[in-house]
Amino acid sequence: MGNKGTNEHGYRLKVTAGPVHDRDTHQVVPVNGETLRIENEHAIVRYPEDSPTTSPYFEHPLHTKDLYSICFAIVFKERVNGNNLMFGNDFDHPIRDVLPPGFNAALRMVKWTLDPGLDGDVYADEPYLFSPALATWDIFRIGDKMSKSDEVPNFHDEVVEEGAYSEEAAENRRQFNIPDTVEGRRKHFQDEANRKDFDFEPGRMYVADFGNPYLAFSDFSVRLPGFTLHAMKYVDPKNHELRYTLKDTSTGQVYLSLVFSVVLPEIEDKQETSNGSKEGNDELGKFDWEPEPAAGDVE
């Protein structure tokens, strides 16, 4: 997780992440640095941690306009079809009463100019906005198959670029006719048939990066074409979180839940530090997606 710039309003931004929405399962994600690991029975996720004000990441030519970045490596322990894996924002409570006039028009502009696959209902009791992950991620890089004894690598000092980590991974990319460029890959996967043809393999590492110049945590504003929303005036004890979710919509299975919380002086943080920053389980991190051999399989 990366953030560009400093908060000018004195509020603190807390970032937590976990394999499900239950905040008791989350770890605190310090920003701009080392690598945090999250694992459950469905996937292993790694992404950067630590908390400098900014990062050299935002000096890279690919990211000079970005205001934040969510970068992570994921290894699924089950096969996931590319048409079912969605990435976006969802909420457990209505937000329609705090949406400003013109929000729908701004949303249509985003869909038309930036993300044609964006879909959802922001006026529902449990609002959501999701896009096909393969078509919305800014960067998608395919890695190698991991053996059972492998550890998902750290990549906190790497600016991830579109492509593949090895010739074997590049061949996997060519197998699905995935273009080499970001624009080509996103356009390719805007086609539902192409998404259906692609499966995320269990045991293979995939790296994604998502960030843009439209959400500024330094002043808590949303900057869309022709539309700027200063979100702090809508923040209260009920509406002070933005959640990013990676999920399989065919099964409802959540693989990653990342929550940005504005820490207000009047809101007591009931998440105990021990819950949020606890060390990972030493038994996790090694791959258990491969079934143990049966007695009859052993020579």
Backbone torsions as a table, in degrees:
resi	resn	phi	psi	omega
1	MET	NA	128.6	179.3
2	GLY	-128.0	150.5	178.1
3	ASN	-139.9	138.6	-177.5
4	LYS	-105.8	124.3	175.3
5	GLY	96.7	179.0	-176.5
6	THR	-116.9	158.0	178.3
7	ASN	-82.9	119.0	-175.8
8	GLU	-88.8	-3.1	-172.0
9	HIS	-108.3	-0.4	176.1
10	GLY	84.9	-7.1	176.1
11	TYR	-78.6	153.9	176.2
12	ARG	-102.3	144.3	176.4
13	LEU	-108.6	120.2	179.5
14	LYS	-106.1	132.6	179.8
15	VAL	-119.0	127.5	176.7
16	THR	-129.3	157.2	-179.5
17	ALA	-150.2	152.0	178.0
18	GLY	-163.7	177.9	-177.4
19	PRO	-81.6	-9.9	178.5
20	VAL	-143.3	175.7	-178.1
21	HIS	-74.5	-22.0	-178.6
22	ASP	-58.0	115.1	-174.8
23	ARG	-66.5	-19.6	177.1
24	ASP	-66.6	-18.6	179.0
25	THR	-91.8	-5.1	-172.0
26	HIS	-83.4	153.5	169.6
27	GLN	-111.6	148.1	174.1
28	VAL	-69.4	137.2	179.6
29	VAL	-111.0	94.6	169.6
30	PRO	-63.3	150.6	-166.1
31	VAL	-103.1	148.9	170.6
32	ASN	71.1	56.5	176.6
33	GLY	-175.7	-118.1	-170.6
34	GLU	-68.4	-167.8	-172.3
35	THR	-117.7	131.9	179.1
36	LEU	-105.2	142.2	178.9
37	ARG	-113.8	135.3	174.6
38	ILE	-127.2	136.2	-179.9
39	GLU	-147.9	142.7	165.5
40	ASN	-142.0	-162.5	-174.5
41	GLU	-74.8	-5.5	-175.6
42	HIS	-107.2	-29.0	-175.5
43	ALA	-164.7	161.0	170.2
44	ILE	-116.1	130.8	-180.0
45	VAL	-125.5	134.8	172.9
46	ARG	-125.3	138.0	169.6
47	TYR	-155.5	163.5	-169.8
48	PRO	-63.8	151.6	171.6
49	GLU	-133.9	-179.9	-178.2
50	ASP	101.8	167.8	-166.0
51	SER	-137.6	47.9	167.1
52	PRO	-65.1	163.5	-178.3
53	THR	-63.5	-40.0	177.7
54	THR	-143.7	-169.0	-174.7
55	SER	-146.7	148.5	173.9
56	PRO	-57.7	-19.2	176.1
57	TYR	-47.9	-42.2	-174.0
58	PHE	-79.6	-0.8	173.1
59	GLU	-94.6	-10.1	179.3
60	HIS	-70.8	140.7	-177.9
61	PRO	-53.5	-27.8	179.8
62	LEU	-72.4	-18.2	-167.6
63	HIS	-132.9	17.1	-178.4
64	THR	-65.1	-24.7	179.8
65	LYS	-94.5	-12.2	-178.4
66	ASP	-72.7	144.2	177.9
67	LEU	-103.6	-14.4	175.9
68	TYR	-159.8	166.4	179.0
69	SER	-148.9	136.4	170.3
70	ILE	-114.4	108.2	-176.3
71	CYS	-122.1	131.8	-178.1
72	PHE	-154.5	153.4	170.3
73	ALA	-106.4	140.6	-179.2
74	ILE	-136.8	138.8	173.7
75	VAL	-123.4	112.4	179.7
76	PHE	-78.5	148.2	176.6
77	LYS	-102.2	6.4	178.8
78	GLU	-147.3	155.3	180.0
79	ARG	-71.9	132.6	-179.6
80	VAL	-127.5	125.0	179.6
81	ASN	-75.7	139.0	-175.9
82	GLY	-63.3	-23.3	179.3
83	ASN	-78.2	-16.6	-176.6
84	ASN	-98.7	-16.0	-176.2
85	LEU	-85.1	115.6	-176.9
86	MET	-116.8	150.3	179.3
87	PHE	-134.4	134.7	179.4
88	GLY	168.1	-156.3	-174.8
89	ASN	-112.2	140.7	172.4
90	ASP	-145.3	160.8	-175.2
91	PHE	-136.0	152.7	178.8
92	ASP	-93.0	-1.6	-176.6
93	HIS	-144.1	159.2	-179.4
94	PRO	-64.0	147.1	174.5
95	ILE	-125.2	4.3	-173.8
96	ARG	-60.0	-29.7	-177.4
97	ASP	-74.2	-14.7	-179.3
98	VAL	-109.7	0.5	178.2
99	LEU	-75.8	132.0	-176.7
100	PRO	-77.3	160.6	173.8
101	PRO	-57.3	141.1	178.6
102	GLY	88.8	0.6	-176.8
103	PHE	-64.9	-40.3	179.9
104	ASN	-62.5	-39.1	178.7
105	ALA	-65.1	-40.7	178.0
106	ALA	-64.2	-37.5	-180.0
107	LEU	-66.1	-40.1	176.9
108	ARG	-63.6	-36.5	177.7
109	MET	-65.0	-40.6	177.9
110	VAL	-62.1	-44.4	-179.1
111	LYS	-65.9	-37.6	-177.0
112	TRP	-73.6	-41.3	-172.1
113	THR	-100.2	-26.7	-169.0
114	LEU	-119.2	-41.9	-170.9
115	ASP	-145.3	83.8	-176.9
116	PRO	-60.3	-23.0	-178.3
117	GLY	-85.4	-1.4	-178.0
118	LEU	-64.6	131.8	-179.0
119	ASP	-150.5	153.7	177.9
120	GLY	158.2	-168.7	-178.8
121	ASP	-144.7	102.8	-177.4
122	VAL	-81.1	-7.3	-179.4
123	TYR	-103.1	4.8	179.4
124	ALA	-75.7	168.1	176.8
125	ASP	-64.9	-33.6	173.2
126	GLU	-122.8	81.2	-171.6
127	PRO	-66.9	155.8	-179.3
128	TYR	-157.7	153.7	171.6
129	LEU	-141.0	111.2	-177.5
130	PHE	-126.3	151.8	172.9
131	SER	-131.0	153.8	171.9
132	PRO	-57.7	125.1	-174.1
133	ALA	-55.8	-42.9	-176.8
134	LEU	-63.6	-25.0	-177.6
135	ALA	-98.7	-14.8	-176.2
136	THR	-106.5	-27.3	179.1
137	TRP	-57.4	140.2	178.9
138	ASP	-74.5	-32.1	178.1
139	ILE	-134.5	138.3	175.2
140	PHE	-138.5	119.3	-177.1
141	ARG	-128.1	129.8	-178.0
142	ILE	-95.6	136.4	178.9
143	GLY	-109.9	-167.6	-176.2
144	ASP	-88.2	164.3	169.0
145	LYS	-68.2	138.3	-177.8
146	MET	-101.7	137.6	175.2
147	SER	-79.6	168.2	-174.7
148	LYS	-62.2	-28.1	-177.0
149	SER	-91.3	-2.9	-176.8
150	ASP	-76.7	154.9	173.2
151	GLU	-110.8	137.9	175.2
152	VAL	-59.9	125.9	-172.8
153	PRO	-69.6	152.8	170.4
154	ASN	-74.7	149.4	178.2
155	PHE	-146.2	31.5	-173.9
156	HIS	-66.7	-22.7	179.9
157	ASP	-99.9	13.8	-176.7
158	GLU	-111.0	131.9	168.0
159	VAL	-91.2	109.0	-173.1
160	VAL	-71.4	135.3	178.4
161	GLU	-120.1	157.9	179.1
162	GLU	-59.2	141.7	174.9
163	GLY	138.1	-134.1	-175.9
164	ALA	-149.2	157.2	-176.6
165	TYR	-90.8	-12.0	-177.4
166	SER	-157.2	170.1	178.1
167	GLU	-64.7	-37.1	178.2
168	GLU	-63.4	-41.8	178.5
169	ALA	-69.2	-36.9	177.4
170	ALA	-63.5	-38.2	177.0
171	GLU	-65.0	-36.9	175.8
172	ASN	-62.2	-39.2	178.4
173	ARG	-66.3	-43.4	179.4
174	ARG	-65.6	-32.0	-179.8
175	GLN	-56.7	-32.1	-179.5
176	PHE	-102.4	12.1	177.2
177	ASN	57.4	36.4	-179.2
178	ILE	-81.7	121.1	178.6
179	PRO	-58.6	158.6	-176.3
180	ASP	-79.8	-22.6	-175.8
181	THR	-94.6	158.2	177.3
182	VAL	-60.2	-49.2	-177.0
183	GLU	-62.2	-42.0	179.9
184	GLY	-65.9	-43.4	180.0
185	ARG	-64.8	-43.6	-179.4
186	ARG	-64.0	-42.7	178.3
187	LYS	-64.9	-40.4	179.3
188	HIS	-57.6	-43.4	-175.3
189	PHE	-90.0	1.6	168.3
190	GLN	-72.2	-16.5	176.2
191	ASP	-84.7	118.8	-176.9
192	GLU	-58.7	-36.3	-179.4
193	ALA	-62.6	-38.0	178.6
194	ASN	-68.9	-36.2	177.2
195	ARG	-66.4	-39.9	-179.8
196	LYS	-66.0	-28.2	-179.5
197	ASP	-75.0	-16.5	-174.0
198	PHE	-102.2	131.5	173.8
199	ASP	-118.2	134.4	166.8
200	PHE	-75.8	119.4	-176.1
201	GLU	-79.8	141.4	170.9
202	PRO	-64.9	133.2	177.3
203	GLY	90.5	-8.1	177.4
204	ARG	-96.9	139.5	178.6
205	MET	-85.0	135.1	173.2
206	TYR	-125.9	141.7	179.7
207	VAL	-122.4	133.1	-179.2
208	ALA	-128.8	150.4	175.6
209	ASP	-135.5	131.5	179.7
210	PHE	-133.9	123.4	178.2
211	GLY	-167.0	162.2	-179.4
212	ASN	-163.4	173.0	-179.7
213	PRO	-92.3	20.5	-171.7
214	TYR	-105.9	-16.7	-178.5
215	LEU	-121.6	112.6	-175.7
216	ALA	-109.5	110.4	178.7
217	PHE	-79.4	-13.2	179.7
218	SER	-67.5	-33.8	176.1
219	ASP	-127.5	13.0	177.5
220	PHE	52.6	56.6	178.8
221	SER	-127.8	153.3	173.1
222	VAL	-108.5	122.3	-174.0
223	ARG	-117.2	92.6	178.8
224	LEU	-101.1	162.8	179.6
225	PRO	-55.8	116.2	179.9
226	GLY	73.9	15.2	-172.5
227	PHE	-155.0	122.4	175.4
228	THR	-125.0	126.7	179.3
229	LEU	-116.0	118.3	175.1
230	HIS	-88.2	103.4	-166.6
231	ALA	-73.8	-19.5	-174.0
232	MET	-61.1	-30.1	-178.6
233	LYS	-73.4	-10.8	177.0
234	TYR	-101.8	0.0	-177.5
235	VAL	-83.7	128.9	175.5
236	ASP	-148.8	179.9	-177.5
237	PRO	-57.0	-21.3	179.6
238	LYS	-93.3	-34.8	-175.9
239	ASN	-116.6	81.9	179.7
240	HIS	-140.7	19.0	-178.1
241	GLU	-132.9	144.4	171.4
242	LEU	-124.3	123.1	-174.9
243	ARG	-114.1	129.0	170.4
244	TYR	-100.9	135.2	-176.4
245	THR	-130.4	135.8	170.4
246	LEU	-111.7	119.2	-173.0
247	LYS	-149.0	158.8	172.0
248	ASP	-94.5	110.4	-175.1
249	THR	-74.9	-15.3	178.2
250	SER	-75.9	-26.3	-178.6
251	THR	-117.1	-15.0	-174.2
252	GLY	80.5	3.7	-176.9
253	GLN	-71.6	122.8	176.4
254	VAL	-90.8	132.5	178.1
255	TYR	-105.5	-27.5	179.6
256	LEU	-151.4	131.9	174.9
257	SER	-126.3	117.0	-176.8
258	LEU	-120.8	120.9	-172.2
259	VAL	-118.2	125.7	171.7
260	PHE	-98.0	121.2	-179.1
261	SER	-120.8	128.2	171.0
262	VAL	-80.9	119.0	-178.3
263	VAL	-87.3	104.9	179.8
264	LEU	-88.4	147.7	179.6
265	PRO	-57.2	-33.1	-175.8
266	GLU	-87.1	-3.8	179.2
267	ILE	-101.3	116.9	177.2
268	GLU	-77.6	127.2	179.2
269	ASP	-79.2	106.8	-177.0
270	LYS	-88.6	-1.4	175.8
271	GLN	-78.7	110.4	179.6
272	GLU	-62.9	138.6	-179.7
273	THR	-56.9	-34.4	-179.3
274	SER	-64.5	-29.4	177.4
275	ASN	-76.8	-36.8	-173.2
276	GLY	-81.9	-26.8	-173.8
277	SER	-122.9	21.2	-176.8
278	LYS	-66.1	150.1	179.6
279	GLU	-68.2	151.9	179.5
280	GLY	-67.5	154.5	177.7
281	ASN	-67.3	126.4	-178.1
282	ASP	-61.7	-19.8	-179.1
283	GLU	-81.8	-9.8	179.5
284	LEU	-94.8	166.8	175.7
285	GLY	103.6	-29.8	172.3
286	LYS	-87.1	146.3	-173.0
287	PHE	-76.0	126.1	174.1
288	ASP	-118.7	20.9	178.2
289	TRP	-73.8	-23.4	177.4
290	GLU	-81.7	130.9	178.0
291	PRO	-68.2	146.9	175.8
292	GLU	-66.6	142.9	-179.9
293	PRO	-63.6	139.6	175.0
294	ALA	-75.7	162.2	-176.6
295	ALA	-58.1	-35.8	-177.9
296	GLY	-74.1	-13.5	180.0
297	ASP	-86.9	-12.9	-176.5
298	VAL	-88.9	123.4	179.9
299	GLU	-80.7	NA	NA
